Protein backbone atom coordinates (compact mmCIF):
# COMPACT_ATOMS: atom_id res chain seq x y z
CA UNK A 1 0.00 0.00 0.00
CA UNK A 2 2.68 2.50 1.03
CA UNK A 3 4.27 2.65 -2.42
CA UNK A 4 1.13 2.69 -4.51
CA UNK A 5 -0.96 5.66 -3.39
CA UNK A 6 -2.58 7.51 -6.28
CA UNK A 7 -3.01 11.25 -6.18
CA UNK A 8 -4.15 13.36 -9.12
CA UNK A 9 -6.18 16.51 -9.54
CA UNK A 10 -9.32 14.47 -10.04
CA UNK A 11 -11.20 12.25 -7.66
CA UNK A 12 -8.35 10.99 -5.53
CA UNK A 13 -7.80 11.48 -1.80
CA UNK A 14 -4.60 10.66 0.08
CA UNK A 15 -3.54 10.99 3.67
CA UNK A 16 0.01 11.89 2.73
CA UNK A 17 2.97 12.80 4.86
CA UNK A 18 3.67 16.54 4.97
CA UNK A 19 7.32 17.45 4.56
CA UNK A 20 8.39 20.92 5.71
CA UNK A 21 11.32 22.84 4.29
CA UNK A 22 13.98 23.62 6.86
CA UNK A 23 16.79 25.02 4.74
CA UNK A 24 17.67 27.14 1.78
CA UNK A 25 15.41 27.21 -1.28
CA UNK A 26 17.97 28.84 -3.54
CA UNK A 27 19.43 27.44 -6.72
CA UNK A 28 18.05 25.76 -9.80
CA UNK A 29 20.50 22.89 -10.18
CA UNK A 30 21.99 20.13 -8.14
CA UNK A 31 24.84 20.49 -5.70
CA UNK A 32 28.44 19.84 -6.45
CA UNK A 33 29.49 17.02 -4.13
CA UNK A 34 33.09 16.03 -4.79
CA UNK A 35 33.60 19.01 -7.06
CA UNK A 36 31.71 17.45 -9.98
CA UNK A 37 28.50 19.45 -9.47
CA UNK A 38 27.87 21.80 -12.40
CA UNK A 39 28.84 19.35 -15.14
CA UNK A 40 27.16 16.40 -13.40
CA UNK A 41 23.92 18.28 -12.86
CA UNK A 42 23.53 18.93 -16.58
CA UNK A 43 24.88 15.61 -17.90
CA UNK A 44 22.36 13.79 -20.07
CA UNK A 45 24.44 10.62 -20.56
CA UNK A 46 27.60 8.94 -19.29
CA UNK A 47 29.36 10.27 -22.38
CA UNK A 48 29.02 13.78 -20.95
CA UNK A 49 31.38 12.67 -18.16
CA UNK A 50 33.78 11.11 -20.64
CA UNK A 51 32.45 7.56 -20.20
CA UNK A 52 31.38 5.19 -17.42
CA UNK A 53 34.76 5.17 -15.66
CA UNK A 54 34.65 8.95 -15.32
CA UNK A 55 31.04 8.82 -14.12
CA UNK A 56 32.00 6.27 -11.46
CA UNK A 57 34.91 8.45 -10.36
CA UNK A 58 32.66 11.52 -10.08
CA UNK A 59 30.03 9.59 -8.13
CA UNK A 60 32.62 8.17 -5.74
CA UNK A 61 33.99 11.66 -5.18
CA UNK A 62 30.51 12.69 -4.04
CA UNK A 63 30.39 9.55 -1.92
CA UNK A 64 26.66 9.66 -1.10
CA UNK A 65 23.29 8.88 -2.68
CA UNK A 66 19.98 10.05 -1.19
CA UNK A 67 16.96 7.86 -1.94
CA UNK A 68 13.38 8.10 -0.71
CA UNK A 69 10.34 5.81 -0.36
CA UNK A 70 12.18 2.57 -1.13
CA UNK A 71 11.03 -0.27 1.18
CA UNK A 72 13.68 -3.04 1.30
CA UNK A 73 10.99 -5.71 0.79
CA UNK A 74 9.46 -4.04 -2.27
CA UNK A 75 10.55 -5.70 -5.55
CA UNK A 76 13.95 -6.58 -4.01
CA UNK A 77 15.01 -3.02 -3.24
CA UNK A 78 16.95 -4.23 -0.20
CA UNK A 79 19.36 -6.19 -2.38
CA UNK A 80 19.46 -3.42 -4.97
CA UNK A 81 20.54 -0.80 -2.44
CA UNK A 82 23.04 -3.06 -0.70
CA UNK A 83 24.63 -4.20 -3.97
CA UNK A 84 24.98 -0.69 -5.38
CA UNK A 85 26.49 0.69 -2.16
CA UNK A 86 29.04 -2.12 -1.89
CA UNK A 87 29.90 -2.15 -5.60
CA UNK A 88 30.74 1.54 -5.79
CA UNK A 89 31.60 2.30 -2.16
CA UNK A 90 28.86 4.92 -1.96
CA UNK A 91 26.90 5.62 1.23
CA UNK A 92 23.15 5.45 0.76
CA UNK A 93 20.81 7.60 2.85
CA UNK A 94 17.31 6.11 2.67
CA UNK A 95 14.52 8.45 3.81
CA UNK A 96 10.86 7.61 4.45
CA UNK A 97 10.98 4.00 3.19
CA UNK A 98 7.21 3.69 3.66
CA UNK A 99 6.45 6.92 1.80
CA UNK A 100 4.52 7.22 -1.46
CA UNK A 101 5.00 8.99 -4.76
CA UNK A 102 3.42 12.24 -3.62
CA UNK A 103 5.72 12.29 -0.60
CA UNK A 104 8.65 12.07 -3.00
CA UNK A 105 7.52 15.08 -5.01
CA UNK A 106 6.86 17.00 -1.79
CA UNK A 107 10.41 16.26 -0.62
CA UNK A 108 11.99 17.45 -3.88
CA UNK A 109 10.25 20.79 -3.52
CA UNK A 110 10.47 21.29 0.25
CA UNK A 111 14.09 20.14 0.62
CA UNK A 112 15.44 21.89 -2.46
CA UNK A 113 18.92 23.23 -1.82
CA UNK A 114 19.54 20.95 1.17
CA UNK A 115 22.16 18.20 1.34
CA UNK A 116 19.47 15.72 2.49
CA UNK A 117 17.19 16.28 -0.53
CA UNK A 118 16.38 13.26 -2.72
CA UNK A 119 18.77 12.58 -5.56
CA UNK A 120 16.55 10.07 -7.36
CA UNK A 121 12.87 9.16 -7.49
CA UNK A 122 10.88 5.94 -7.92
CA UNK A 123 7.37 6.93 -8.97
CA UNK A 124 4.11 5.70 -10.37
CA UNK A 125 4.15 6.73 -14.03
CA UNK A 126 1.39 9.31 -13.57
CA UNK A 127 3.51 10.94 -10.85
CA UNK A 128 6.58 10.80 -13.09
CA UNK A 129 4.68 12.75 -15.73
CA UNK A 130 3.58 15.18 -13.06
CA UNK A 131 7.16 15.63 -11.84
CA UNK A 132 8.31 16.52 -15.34
CA UNK A 133 5.43 18.97 -15.75
CA UNK A 134 6.41 20.66 -12.47
CA UNK A 135 10.03 21.03 -13.60
CA UNK A 136 11.38 18.68 -10.91
CA UNK A 137 13.34 16.23 -13.08
CA UNK A 138 16.60 16.25 -15.01
CA UNK A 139 16.81 14.51 -18.42
CA UNK A 140 19.18 11.56 -18.65
CA UNK A 141 19.59 8.57 -20.95
CA UNK A 142 21.24 5.44 -19.58
CA UNK A 143 23.62 3.34 -21.67
CA UNK A 144 20.86 0.79 -22.31
CA UNK A 145 18.37 3.49 -23.35
CA UNK A 146 17.63 1.93 -26.74
CA UNK A 147 16.42 -1.29 -25.06
CA UNK A 148 13.68 0.53 -23.13
CA UNK A 149 10.52 0.45 -25.29
CA UNK A 150 9.45 3.81 -26.67
CA UNK A 151 6.09 3.72 -24.88
CA UNK A 152 7.83 3.10 -21.55
CA UNK A 153 9.86 6.31 -21.36
CA UNK A 154 9.79 10.05 -21.77
CA UNK A 155 11.46 10.81 -25.11
CA UNK A 156 13.86 13.27 -23.47
CA UNK A 157 14.70 11.02 -20.53
CA UNK A 158 12.90 12.89 -17.74
CA UNK A 159 11.50 9.53 -16.59
CA UNK A 160 11.70 5.92 -17.77
CA UNK A 161 9.89 2.79 -16.63
CA UNK A 162 11.97 0.22 -14.81
CA UNK A 163 10.14 -2.72 -13.20
CA UNK A 164 6.59 -3.90 -12.96
CA UNK A 165 4.25 -6.79 -13.49
CA UNK A 166 0.67 -7.89 -13.91
CA UNK A 167 -2.39 -7.92 -11.73
CA UNK A 168 -2.67 -11.39 -10.22
CA UNK A 169 -4.84 -13.47 -7.92
CA UNK A 170 -3.01 -14.79 -4.87
CA UNK A 171 -4.64 -17.62 -2.94
CA UNK A 172 -4.01 -19.29 0.41
CA UNK A 173 -4.38 -22.90 -0.73
CA UNK A 174 -4.02 -24.07 2.84
CA UNK A 175 -7.53 -22.80 3.61
CA UNK A 176 -9.12 -22.77 0.12
CA UNK A 177 -9.80 -26.09 -1.58
CA UNK A 178 -9.80 -24.77 -5.17
CA UNK A 179 -7.99 -21.53 -5.95
CA UNK A 180 -9.49 -19.13 -8.52
CA UNK A 181 -7.48 -18.51 -11.67
CA UNK A 182 -9.77 -16.04 -13.50
CA UNK A 183 -11.92 -13.07 -12.58
CA UNK A 184 -15.01 -15.07 -13.51
CA UNK A 185 -14.10 -17.63 -10.83
CA UNK A 186 -14.34 -14.96 -8.13
CA UNK A 187 -18.14 -14.98 -8.33
CA UNK A 188 -18.28 -18.60 -7.14
CA UNK A 189 -20.18 -18.87 -3.82
CA UNK A 190 -17.35 -20.95 -2.35
CA UNK A 191 -15.35 -17.71 -2.01
CA UNK A 192 -17.82 -15.99 0.33
CA UNK A 193 -16.14 -13.10 2.14
CA UNK A 194 -12.71 -14.01 0.80
CA UNK A 195 -11.93 -11.69 -2.16
CA UNK A 196 -9.80 -8.68 -1.17
CA UNK A 197 -8.01 -5.87 -3.00
CA UNK A 198 -4.76 -4.23 -1.93
CA UNK A 199 -6.47 -1.13 -0.57
CA UNK A 200 -9.12 1.26 -1.86
CA UNK A 201 -8.98 1.92 -5.64
CA UNK A 202 -9.46 5.66 -5.07
CA UNK A 203 -6.18 5.71 -3.15
CA UNK A 204 -4.04 2.71 -4.10
CA UNK A 205 -2.61 2.01 -7.55
CA UNK A 206 -2.62 -1.76 -7.07
CA UNK A 207 -6.32 -1.79 -6.16
CA UNK A 208 -7.14 0.66 -8.95
CA UNK A 209 -5.36 -1.60 -11.41
CA UNK A 210 -7.26 -4.60 -10.04
CA UNK A 211 -10.51 -2.87 -10.93
CA UNK A 212 -9.21 -2.06 -14.41
CA UNK A 213 -8.21 -5.69 -14.93
CA UNK A 214 -11.74 -6.70 -13.88
CA UNK A 215 -13.09 -4.29 -16.49
CA UNK A 216 -11.02 -5.93 -19.23
CA UNK A 217 -12.38 -9.31 -18.10
CA UNK A 218 -15.96 -8.08 -18.35
CA UNK A 219 -16.28 -6.29 -21.66
CA UNK A 220 -14.55 -3.07 -20.68
CA UNK A 221 -11.42 -1.51 -22.15
CA UNK A 222 -8.67 0.97 -21.42
CA UNK A 223 -11.26 3.60 -22.37
CA UNK A 224 -13.94 2.17 -20.07
CA UNK A 225 -13.21 1.08 -16.49
CA UNK A 226 -16.90 1.07 -15.58
CA UNK A 227 -17.48 -2.69 -16.07
CA UNK A 228 -14.78 -3.31 -13.46
CA UNK A 229 -16.74 -1.38 -10.86
CA UNK A 230 -19.89 -3.22 -11.94
CA UNK A 231 -18.06 -6.51 -11.45
CA UNK A 232 -17.00 -5.70 -7.90
CA UNK A 233 -20.58 -4.61 -7.19
CA UNK A 234 -21.52 -8.16 -8.21
CA UNK A 235 -18.78 -9.58 -5.99
CA UNK A 236 -20.23 -7.57 -3.11
CA UNK A 237 -23.82 -8.56 -3.92
CA UNK A 238 -23.06 -12.29 -3.83
CA UNK A 239 -21.20 -11.84 -0.55
CA UNK A 240 -17.68 -12.57 -1.77
CA UNK A 241 -16.08 -9.11 -1.37
CA UNK A 242 -13.88 -8.55 1.66
CA UNK A 243 -13.09 -4.85 2.38
CA UNK A 244 -10.21 -5.66 4.76
CA UNK A 245 -6.85 -4.29 3.59
CA UNK A 246 -4.47 -7.10 2.63
CA UNK A 247 -1.41 -7.68 4.80
CA UNK A 248 0.78 -10.79 5.20
CA UNK A 249 -0.86 -11.35 8.59
CA UNK A 250 -4.42 -11.25 7.23
CA UNK A 251 -3.46 -13.63 4.42
CA UNK A 252 -1.76 -16.15 6.68
CA UNK A 253 -4.58 -16.07 9.22
CA UNK A 254 -7.15 -16.76 6.51
CA UNK A 255 -8.89 -13.41 7.01
CA UNK A 256 -8.11 -12.37 3.41
CA UNK A 257 -7.20 -15.64 1.71
CA UNK A 258 -7.65 -14.28 -1.84
CA UNK A 259 -5.48 -11.29 -2.74
CA UNK A 260 -5.82 -9.24 -5.94
CA UNK A 261 -2.46 -7.49 -6.28
CA UNK A 262 0.61 -7.12 -8.51
CA UNK A 263 2.13 -10.51 -9.31
CA UNK A 264 5.55 -9.59 -7.92
CA UNK A 265 4.02 -8.58 -4.58
CA UNK A 266 1.86 -11.70 -4.39
CA UNK A 267 4.76 -13.90 -5.50
CA UNK A 268 7.07 -12.38 -2.87
CA UNK A 269 4.98 -14.11 -0.18
CA UNK A 270 5.47 -17.63 -1.53
CA UNK A 271 8.69 -18.64 0.21
CA UNK A 272 7.93 -16.73 3.41
CA UNK A 273 4.53 -18.34 3.76
CA UNK A 274 5.91 -21.81 2.91
CA UNK A 275 8.30 -21.52 5.86
CA UNK A 276 5.24 -21.02 8.05
CA UNK A 277 3.39 -23.96 6.54
CA UNK A 278 1.13 -21.90 4.26
CA UNK A 279 0.73 -22.93 0.61
CA UNK A 280 0.44 -19.77 -1.47
CA UNK A 281 -0.55 -19.89 -5.14
CA UNK A 282 -0.34 -17.00 -7.62
CA UNK A 283 -2.15 -16.85 -10.96
CA UNK A 284 -2.26 -14.06 -13.55
CA UNK A 285 -5.87 -14.13 -14.81
CA UNK A 286 -6.09 -14.74 -18.54
CA UNK A 287 -9.45 -12.96 -18.77
CA UNK A 288 -8.19 -9.67 -17.32
CA UNK A 289 -4.55 -9.12 -18.28
CA UNK A 290 -3.45 -5.72 -16.99
CA UNK A 291 0.17 -4.63 -16.59
CA UNK A 292 1.90 -1.69 -15.01
CA UNK A 293 5.38 -0.31 -14.30
CA UNK A 294 7.05 2.05 -11.87
CA UNK A 295 9.27 4.80 -13.24
CA UNK A 296 12.68 6.18 -12.32
CA UNK A 297 13.73 9.83 -12.47
CA UNK A 298 16.58 12.07 -11.38
CA UNK A 299 15.81 15.16 -9.33
CA UNK A 300 16.72 18.38 -11.11
CA UNK A 301 18.01 19.59 -7.74
CA UNK A 302 19.94 16.45 -6.73
CA UNK A 303 22.69 17.30 -4.22
CA UNK A 304 24.69 14.34 -5.58
CA UNK A 305 24.06 14.52 -9.34
CA UNK A 306 26.81 12.12 -10.42
CA UNK A 307 25.75 9.45 -7.92
CA UNK A 308 22.16 9.90 -9.09
CA UNK A 309 23.17 9.17 -12.67
CA UNK A 310 25.34 6.22 -11.69
CA UNK A 311 22.37 4.77 -9.76
CA UNK A 312 20.28 4.89 -12.91
CA UNK A 313 23.03 3.21 -14.92
CA UNK A 314 23.14 0.41 -12.34
CA UNK A 315 19.36 -0.07 -12.25
CA UNK A 316 19.23 -0.50 -16.03
CA UNK A 317 22.32 -2.71 -16.32
CA UNK A 318 21.92 -6.47 -16.67
CA UNK A 319 22.94 -6.82 -13.02
CA UNK A 320 20.31 -4.39 -11.78
CA UNK A 321 17.57 -5.76 -14.01
CA UNK A 322 18.25 -9.30 -12.77
CA UNK A 323 17.94 -8.04 -9.18
CA UNK A 324 14.37 -6.98 -10.02
CA UNK A 325 13.80 -10.49 -11.34
CA UNK A 326 15.00 -11.81 -7.99
CA UNK A 327 12.15 -9.87 -6.40
CA UNK A 328 9.56 -11.38 -8.72
CA UNK A 329 9.25 -8.16 -10.74
CA UNK A 330 9.55 -7.95 -14.52
CA UNK A 331 12.33 -5.55 -15.60
CA UNK A 332 11.59 -3.25 -18.49
CA UNK A 333 14.58 -4.58 -20.47
CA UNK A 334 13.49 -8.20 -20.06
CA UNK A 335 12.66 -8.85 -23.76
CA UNK A 336 16.08 -7.57 -24.86
CA UNK A 337 17.83 -9.54 -22.11
CA UNK A 338 15.99 -12.72 -23.05
CA UNK A 339 17.07 -12.26 -26.66
CA UNK A 340 20.67 -11.66 -25.57
CA UNK A 341 20.64 -14.52 -23.06
CA UNK A 342 21.51 -12.26 -20.11
CA UNK A 343 18.28 -12.73 -18.09
CA UNK A 344 18.72 -15.14 -15.15
CA UNK A 345 16.97 -18.28 -16.35
CA UNK A 346 16.15 -19.64 -12.89
CA UNK A 347 14.63 -16.35 -11.73
CA UNK A 348 12.71 -16.03 -14.98
CA UNK A 349 11.26 -19.52 -14.59
CA UNK A 350 9.97 -18.62 -11.13
CA UNK A 351 7.68 -15.85 -12.46
CA UNK A 352 3.96 -16.61 -12.65
CA UNK A 353 3.08 -17.55 -16.26
CA UNK A 354 1.29 -14.98 -18.39
CA UNK A 355 -0.92 -15.65 -21.41
CA UNK A 356 -1.30 -12.86 -23.95
CA UNK A 357 0.11 -9.36 -24.26
CA UNK A 358 -0.96 -6.46 -22.08
CA UNK A 359 -1.57 -2.96 -23.39
CA UNK A 360 -0.71 0.03 -21.22
CA UNK A 361 -3.04 3.00 -20.72
CA UNK A 362 -2.17 6.47 -21.93
CA UNK A 363 -2.09 9.43 -19.55
CA UNK A 364 -5.50 10.54 -20.82
CA UNK A 365 -7.03 7.10 -20.31
CA UNK A 366 -5.59 6.88 -16.80
CA UNK A 367 -6.94 10.26 -15.75
CA UNK A 368 -10.38 9.45 -17.15
CA UNK A 369 -10.47 6.08 -15.37
CA UNK A 370 -9.41 7.65 -12.07
CA UNK A 371 -12.25 10.13 -12.32
CA UNK A 372 -14.81 7.36 -12.88
CA UNK A 373 -13.48 5.31 -9.96
CA UNK A 374 -13.45 8.39 -7.74
CA UNK A 375 -17.06 9.16 -8.57
CA UNK A 376 -18.42 5.62 -8.21
CA UNK A 377 -16.34 3.35 -5.97
CA UNK A 378 -17.02 4.68 -2.48
CA UNK A 379 -20.70 5.22 -3.24
CA UNK A 380 -21.30 1.79 -4.76
CA UNK A 381 -18.76 -0.50 -3.09
CA UNK A 382 -17.41 1.05 0.10
CA UNK A 383 -20.73 2.50 1.19
N, C-alpha and C positions, 0 to 999 in steps of 0.2 A: 504493500500500500504506500509506504513512505516515499517510493521513487516514482510513483505513477499518478500523482495528483494532476488533474487537468485544471487549467484556469485560462479562460479566454474572455473576451469582452461580451460574450453572449452566454447566458443561461448556466453559468458554472459558478459554484460557490466553494471556496476553500477556507480552511482554518489555518492559514500559513503562519510561519514563524516571522516575526518582524525583526529586521536587522537594522541597527541604528549606527549611523556614521559617527566615528569618534575622532577621525583625523582629517588631514588635508584633503581637499577636493580638487586640487589644482592639477593641471597637466592633462594632455590628451593622448599620451602614449605610455607604453609600459616603462618600468624602471630599468635601470642599467646594472643589475647585479653582475659582479665580476668584470665590469668595464665593457660588456658587450652590448649594452642597452639599446642605443639609438638604431644601430644596424639590425639587431635581432628583432626589435619591435616592428620593423617594417619588412622583414624578410618574408617572402611568399613561397619559398622553397629552400631545400638544403643547399641548392646551388648558389643562393645568395650569400651563404656563409663561406663558399668555396668547397662545398662537399660535406659528406656525412662526418668525416673525421673532424673537420673544423667546427661543425655544429656540436658534436659531442664535447669538444674542448671548451666551447663557449658555455654550454650547459653546465659542465663540471666546474667552471669558474664561478658561475652563479651559485651552484651547490645546493639549491633548494627548489622544490616544486610544491606549490599550494594547490590542493584539490578540495572539492566540496561535494557533499551529498553522494558519497560512494560507499555504500555498505559492503563490508568484506564478503558477506554471503550472497551478494547479488551478482549473478552471472560470472562468478569467479574473480571478482575484483580484489579479494584478499591476495590471491596469488599474483595477479597482475601488478599490484602496487609493490609487493615484496620483491618480485623478480626485477622490475624496473629499477628500484632503489639499489638493489645489490649489484645489478649489471653495470650501472653507471656511477655508483658511489654518490648518489644524490639523495639528500634528506627529503622525505615527503611529509608535509604537514596536511593532515586530513581533517577538515572542519565539517561539522554538522553531518555525520554519515547518514543520519536518518532524515535528512532534508529532502525537499522536492525541487522540481525544476523552477518554480517561481521563487523559491528561496535563493536559488543560484543567481537568478537575474537581480534580485534585491541586493545580494552581496556584492555583485559587480558594481552596482551603482553606489551603494552606501559606503563601500570600503575603497572606493577609487582613490588612488594616490597613497594607499597604505601598504606596508610591506606584507601584511597578512591577507591581502585581497586575493581572490581566486585567480590562478593562472589559466586554468582550463575548465571546461564545462561539459557535462554529460546531460543531455536534455532530450525530452520528448520532441519529436520533429516540429510540432506546432510551436513549441517554445523556442526552438532554434531559429525558426523563421522570424519569430517575434524579436529575438535578440539581435538579429541582423537589422531588422527594421528600426530598432532603437539605437543603432550605431554602437553596439556593445562588443562586436566581434572583429577579429582581424583575419583577413584572407590568408589562406595557406594551402598549398597542395603538397601532400606527402609523395614520397618516391613511387608508391604503388597507386597513384591517383587514377591512372588509366584503367585499373582493374576494379574500380568502384563504379557500378552502373550509373548512367547519366541521370536516371530518375531517383537516385539515392544520394544526391549531393547538390549543393548550391554551385552553379557554374563557376563562380569566382572563388570558391573555397571558404566561404564564411562558415559553413557547417557541412558535415558529411556523415551519412549513416555509418554505423559501425557493427552493431550486433543486434540480434532480435530473434524472432521466432513466430510461432503460430498459436492461436488460441487452441487450447486443448481441454480435455475432460479428464481430470484426475479422479481416481476411485480407490477407496479403502476396501480392497478385496477381502480383508479379514472380517469385515462386518456385512459386506454386500455379496450376495451369492452370484449375481450376474452383472458385471460392470457395463454401463452404457458406452457405446462407441460412436453414436451419432446424436445430433440434437433431437431427432424424432424419438429416440429411445427415452429421452428425459420425461416424456409425458406418461410413461408407464406407471401405473399405480404402485408398483413395488418400490418406487423411489419416494414415497410420501415423506415430506419434510426433510429431504436429503440434498437438494440441489442448491448450491451456494455459489455466488459470484465473489470475486476478490474486491469487495467494497461496493460503493454506490456509483452507478455509471455517470452521475452528474459530477462526481469528484475524482474518480479513479480511472486511469486510462485502461487498465486491464479489464475492469468491469464494463466500461464503455465499449471496448473491442469485443467482449463476449456478447454484448447485445447486437453489435453489427454482424458478427458471425452468425448469430441466430437469424438475423434478417436475411442473409444470403441463403440460409438453409430453408427459408420459408417464402421464397418468391420475391424477396427484396433485392436491393442492389447497392452499389456504392453511392447511388443518388437517392436511395430510399431506405432509411433505417427503421421506418415505422413498423414493418412486419416483425422486427426483432422485439420491439416493445409489446406488440400483440402476442407474440409467442410466450414471453414471460408472464403476461397476464393470464394466458392459458395454464402455464406452470403453476401460478398462484391459485387459480380457480380449482384445479384438480388436487391441490393440497401438497404439491411437491416442492414449492419454493421455500428456501430457508434464508431469512434475511440476516443471519448471523455472519459477521465478517470472518473470513477464513484466516486461521492461524495454524501453525503446525500442531498446537495443542488441541484445537477443536477437531482437526482431522484425525489425529491419533485416538482421541477419546470417542470418536464416532458421532460427535455432535454435527459436524459438517463433512460427511463421508464422501461427497461428490463435489469436486472443486473445478470451477470453470476459470481458467487462468492461462497465462503464457506457458507454452510447453517447457521452456527452460526452467521456469520457477516450479512447475509441478514436478518435472523430472529431477530437480535438485533434492527432492524429499526421498527419493527411492532408497538410496543406501542408508540414510539416517533412520528411516522408518524400519527398514529390514533389520537393523541392529536391535531395534526394540520389539521385534516380532510382528511388525505390521507389513502386510503385503500391499504395495502401492502400485497401481497400474495407471499408465498414461496413454491416452489415445487422442490423436488429432482428428476431429470429425470430418469425414469426407463430404458431408452435406453442408458444411459451413466453414470453408477454408478461408481464414482471415489472418493475414500476417502484418507484422509491424516491427519497426526498428527504433533504436535510440541513436541520437546524433551526438557527435563530438564537435567542439568549437574551442577556439582560443580567444581569451579575453583581449580586447583591444588595449586594455590597461594593465595587462599582466606585469607584475613586478619582476618576474623571472621569464622573460620572453624567449630566451634560447631553450631553457628547460621545458617550457610549454610546447615548443615545436618538436623537441626531441621526444617528448611523451607521445605526441601524435604519430611520429615516425615509428615508434615502438608498437603502439596499438595496431597499426596497419601493416606491420611486418608479418611474415609467416609465424614467427614465434608468438607475437601478441594475438594474432587471429586464432591460433591453436589453443591459447589459454582460454579464449571465449568458448571454444568447443569443449574444453574440460569442464566448463560450468554448464554445459547443456544448451548453450546459446549458439545461434547460427551466425557466424561472422559474415560481413557483407562481401568479402572477397572469396567466399567459399567456392563458387563455381570455377573461378580462375585457379584456385589452389587444387581443386579436384583434377582439373585438366592438366596441371603441372605436376601432380603427384606429391604435393607438399602438405596436404591436409592429413592430420593424424588419423589413420584408418580405424584404429580401435575406438577413438573418441567419436568419430563419425558414425560408426556402427551402433553406438549406444544411443543415438538420437531417436526419438519416436518417429516412426515412418510417416511420410506425408504423401497423399495421392493428389495429383493435380498441381496447378500453378496458381498462386495467389496474385491478385492485383492489389495495388496500393492506392488509397484515396488521395486525391489532390487536396490542396489547402482549402479550396472552395467547398469541396464535398465534406471535408472534415468539419468545417465551421457550420455548414448547414445541418449536418447530423447532430452536432452538439446542441444546436438550438432546439431541435425536435426532442431530443432526450431531456433537455432541461425543462421544456414545457410539459412533457407528458409523464416522465418516470415517477416522480414523487407523488403525483396526483393519482396515478393508476396502479402503481406497484407498491410504493412505500407507504401510501396512505391506508 
